[in-house]
Amino acid sequence: MAHAHKLSILRGTVKFKSNTQKIWGVLILLSIITAVEVALGIYKPEALKTHFIGMKLLNWIFIILTIVKAYYITWDFMHMRDETPALRRVVVWTAVFLICYLVFILLQEGGYIESVYKNGFVKRDF
């Protein structure tokens, strides 16, 4: 099973892609994304410190790259690519929704904590 091949059709010809090739592809892609994250974290370009929707653009880039890595890990290591489209949608979109919801909650609570530090106790009427 470790050396099983998957059939892929490209321009009318039949080619087989081994699992070893897939693993190297995943390693390279995730390494590139991680290297970009580390480089941005070390250098923190001034151009990316502008604010966009209440947060620095650099932070948005980190969030997006993390979501892309999580999606790709789910796609390859959880074998979602080989499942039916309905199951893929259920798993992936549920995870995307929960991650977006988590980001929303963190931003809301972070804003409240910041206002408490600046102004003392703040009561919010919802």
PLY file of the C-alpha trace (Angstrom):
ply
format ascii 1.0
element vertex 126
property float x
property float y
property float z
element edge 125
property int vertex1
property int vertex2
end_header
0.00 0.00 0.00
2.91 2.35 0.67
3.97 2.11 -2.97
0.50 2.28 -4.47
0.04 4.50 -7.49
-2.82 6.79 -8.41
-3.95 7.24 -11.97
-3.94 10.77 -13.37
-4.84 11.65 -16.93
-3.02 14.58 -18.51
-3.54 15.61 -22.17
-4.84 12.21 -23.16
-1.86 10.28 -21.81
-1.99 8.10 -18.73
0.58 8.87 -16.03
1.08 7.39 -12.60
2.12 9.50 -9.67
3.72 7.60 -6.81
3.06 8.32 -3.17
6.72 9.24 -2.76
6.29 12.05 -5.30
3.18 13.25 -3.46
5.01 13.29 -0.12
7.90 15.30 -1.58
5.43 17.73 -3.14
3.69 18.23 0.20
7.03 18.69 1.97
8.18 21.29 -0.54
4.92 23.27 -0.51
4.64 23.33 3.29
8.33 24.21 3.60
7.93 27.16 1.23
4.89 28.48 3.10
6.67 28.06 6.46
9.80 29.81 5.12
7.66 32.74 3.95
6.02 32.93 7.39
9.39 32.83 9.18
10.92 35.44 6.85
7.94 37.78 7.35
8.10 37.20 11.11
11.80 38.06 11.25
11.89 41.07 8.89
8.36 42.49 9.46
8.28 44.77 6.40
7.06 48.32 7.08
4.75 48.16 4.05
2.78 45.34 5.70
2.29 47.21 8.98
-0.62 49.21 7.58
-4.00 48.49 9.14
-6.66 46.59 7.24
-10.05 45.78 8.84
-8.82 46.61 12.33
-5.61 44.58 12.20
-2.17 44.87 10.62
-1.89 43.49 7.11
1.03 41.34 8.27
-1.22 39.58 10.80
-3.81 38.92 8.09
-1.10 37.34 5.93
-0.08 35.06 8.82
-3.69 34.01 9.40
-4.27 33.29 5.70
-1.03 31.31 5.33
-1.88 29.27 8.42
-5.32 28.46 7.03
-3.76 27.46 3.69
-1.34 25.12 5.48
-4.15 23.61 7.56
-6.24 23.07 4.43
-3.38 21.43 2.57
-2.50 19.18 5.51
-6.14 18.09 5.66
-6.23 17.60 1.90
-3.13 15.39 1.76
-2.51 13.76 5.13
-6.16 13.05 5.88
-6.59 11.78 2.27
-9.45 14.15 1.48
-8.34 14.29 -2.14
-9.47 10.66 -2.57
-12.87 11.04 -0.91
-16.22 11.93 -2.40
-16.85 15.63 -3.00
-19.64 15.76 -0.41
-17.43 14.41 2.38
-14.62 16.75 1.38
-16.95 19.75 1.59
-18.32 18.72 4.97
-14.88 18.27 6.53
-13.11 21.20 4.90
-15.87 23.81 5.12
-16.63 22.90 8.73
-12.98 23.44 9.60
-12.86 26.71 7.64
-15.99 27.96 9.38
-14.66 27.05 12.84
-11.30 28.70 12.16
-13.00 31.89 10.95
-15.27 31.82 14.00
-12.23 31.39 16.28
-10.50 34.36 14.65
-13.66 36.45 15.09
-13.92 35.54 18.80
-10.23 36.25 19.40
-10.51 39.66 17.73
-13.64 40.55 19.71
-12.21 39.51 23.06
-8.86 41.11 22.27
-10.60 44.40 21.49
-12.51 44.24 24.77
-9.38 43.48 26.79
-7.56 46.37 25.10
-10.39 48.75 25.99
-10.32 47.52 29.61
-6.59 48.25 29.82
-7.05 51.72 28.30
-10.28 52.86 29.99
-10.81 50.58 32.96
-13.99 48.50 33.20
-16.12 48.73 30.07
-19.67 47.45 29.94
-21.00 46.48 26.55
-24.67 46.49 25.72
-25.43 44.04 22.98
0 1
1 2
2 3
3 4
4 5
5 6
6 7
7 8
8 9
9 10
10 11
11 12
12 13
13 14
14 15
15 16
16 17
17 18
18 19
19 20
20 21
21 22
22 23
23 24
24 25
25 26
26 27
27 28
28 29
29 30
30 31
31 32
32 33
33 34
34 35
35 36
36 37
37 38
38 39
39 40
40 41
41 42
42 43
43 44
44 45
45 46
46 47
47 48
48 49
49 50
50 51
51 52
52 53
53 54
54 55
55 56
56 57
57 58
58 59
59 60
60 61
61 62
62 63
63 64
64 65
65 66
66 67
67 68
68 69
69 70
70 71
71 72
72 73
73 74
74 75
75 76
76 77
77 78
78 79
79 80
80 81
81 82
82 83
83 84
84 85
85 86
86 87
87 88
88 89
89 90
90 91
91 92
92 93
93 94
94 95
95 96
96 97
97 98
98 99
99 100
100 101
101 102
102 103
103 104
104 105
105 106
106 107
107 108
108 109
109 110
110 111
111 112
112 113
113 114
114 115
115 116
116 117
117 118
118 119
119 120
120 121
121 122
122 123
123 124
124 125
